[in-house]
């Protein structure tokens, strides 16, 4: 009679499960395109917050500041990835 012990199946990734626990269920890595798309969406959302009926400009300054900061990070990432080639 065959044993009832379940055999552990080896993950289909090249990384060690001890280093990256998520590799066991199939995902291990980053998605640069998705991160850039999300950053662009956040920039647009922050700038869309400028439209409204608020009276103070402090909120506007914070939204613009964070949008510019994220844009600088995106530009720096694009420049660094092109220089690495």
C-alpha positions in Angstrom: 0.0 0.0 0.0 1.3 3.4 -0.9 2.3 5.8 1.8 -0.1 8.5 2.8 2.6 11.1 3.4 2.2 14.1 1.1 5.3 14.7 -1.0 6.5 18.3 -0.9 6.6 19.7 -4.3 9.6 21.8 -5.3 8.9 25.4 -6.1 9.4 26.4 -9.8 11.6 29.4 -8.9 15.3 29.8 -8.8 15.4 31.4 -5.4 15.7 29.7 -2.0 12.5 29.4 0.0 14.5 30.2 3.1 15.5 33.6 1.7 12.1 34.4 0.0 9.2 32.6 1.7 6.7 33.8 -1.0 8.6 31.8 -3.6 6.9 28.7 -2.3 3.5 29.9 -3.7 4.9 31.1 -7.0 5.6 34.8 -6.7 9.1 36.2 -6.2 10.2 39.5 -7.5 9.2 43.0 -8.3 7.1 44.5 -11.0 8.7 47.8 -12.1 6.1 48.5 -14.7 3.3 48.2 -12.2 5.2 50.3 -9.7 5.7 53.1 -12.2 2.1 52.9 -13.3 0.9 53.2 -9.7 3.2 56.1 -9.1 1.8 58.0 -12.1 -1.7 57.2 -10.9 -0.8 58.6 -7.4 0.7 61.8 -9.0 -2.5 62.3 -11.0 -4.7 61.6 -7.9 -2.7 64.1 -5.8 -3.0 66.8 -8.5 -6.7 66.1 -8.8 -7.1 66.9 -5.1 -6.3 70.5 -6.0 -9.8 70.8 -7.5 -12.2 71.5 -4.7 -13.9 74.1 -2.5 -11.3 74.3 0.2 -10.1 77.8 1.1 -6.6 77.2 2.5 -3.6 76.7 0.3 -1.7 74.5 2.7 -3.4 71.3 1.4 -2.5 72.4 -2.2 1.1 72.9 -1.2 1.4 69.4 0.4 -0.3 67.8 -2.6 1.9 69.5 -5.1 5.0 68.8 -3.0 4.3 65.1 -2.7 3.4 64.9 -6.4 6.7 66.6 -7.3 8.6 64.3 -4.9 7.2 61.2 -6.6 7.9 62.6 -10.0 11.5 63.2 -9.0 11.8 59.7 -7.8 10.4 58.4 -11.1 12.7 60.5 -13.2 15.7 59.5 -11.1 14.8 55.8 -11.5 14.4 56.2 -15.3 17.8 58.0 -15.5 19.5 55.4 -13.4 18.1 52.5 -15.3 19.2 54.0 -18.6 22.7 54.6 -17.3 23.0 51.1 -16.0 22.8 49.6 -19.5 
